[in-house]
Amino acid sequence: MPFHPWCFDIFSRQSKIHFGNKVNITGLINWRNAECSFDADDDFPRHPDVANAQQQVWMHDPDAAYLVANPLHIVGLTDFLLDAAQEGDFDMHLADAVLLGNNHTDRLSALPPELRLHVVSFLDSGDIMSLRQASKAFMDLTNNVWYRIVRGQMPWLWEAWEEGEIKHSPSPWTSMTANEVKAVEELKCRYTAVLSDEYEYATSPDKVVDYLLPRPNAMLDQGLLPKSDTNWYRVFRQIRTHWPRVKGLRNRARIWTDVEEVIRRIRMHDSVELS
């Protein structure tokens, strides 16, 4: 089953979230066996930019260039996020959750700050964003609420995940191009041929070559943002403001959405088998 290393890495992360810190290969294969056909391919929802790029005649679209950006190892992402997280002091107290004070035309502004935060505690991130548009009384929120918004609106931003949430190290293949992989394999074949010719009685030249040219080690993620010391509002605003330019994150979000659909279909076929 062909799977791009970037996409498989993102699948692995989501799988560990949904299936007890395990990569559900069995579920993935079951879904493939159930739906993999030429006719079923059109049934899978695709991002419009992907659909446009599948045309027989290639058309250059600068706005879709993010489709080839590395979604895992994003150059400058750590500094980009840290700049947003560290700028300014965000030690917000409960009373600071009111930006504009009482507004006679906004009935919700008459609620005390404690009650407003209590209301927010029952809402998911999408509802909180809608509430902020409906009432200025909820424009300014505590840092913990903004953390919930970041997690809900940007589930693909694993730099915001808490330490130990899942155990994962990116595969070394996620940082290598196809040409780099090909060059390594060609070099190993050349070494194997030379060793076989030079040492007639060598029984396992492959093992010697593997020792001389070991596979690259697993990559490390770009680091987690400290939950308590991060200005999550600035992180959210920084990403939203510069979204067209953060091509790696845009591609990560696109792939994440595709994988969410894959996970949904895996669960659907698992439930059918169990019934």
Disulfide bonds with the S-S distance in Angstrom:
none
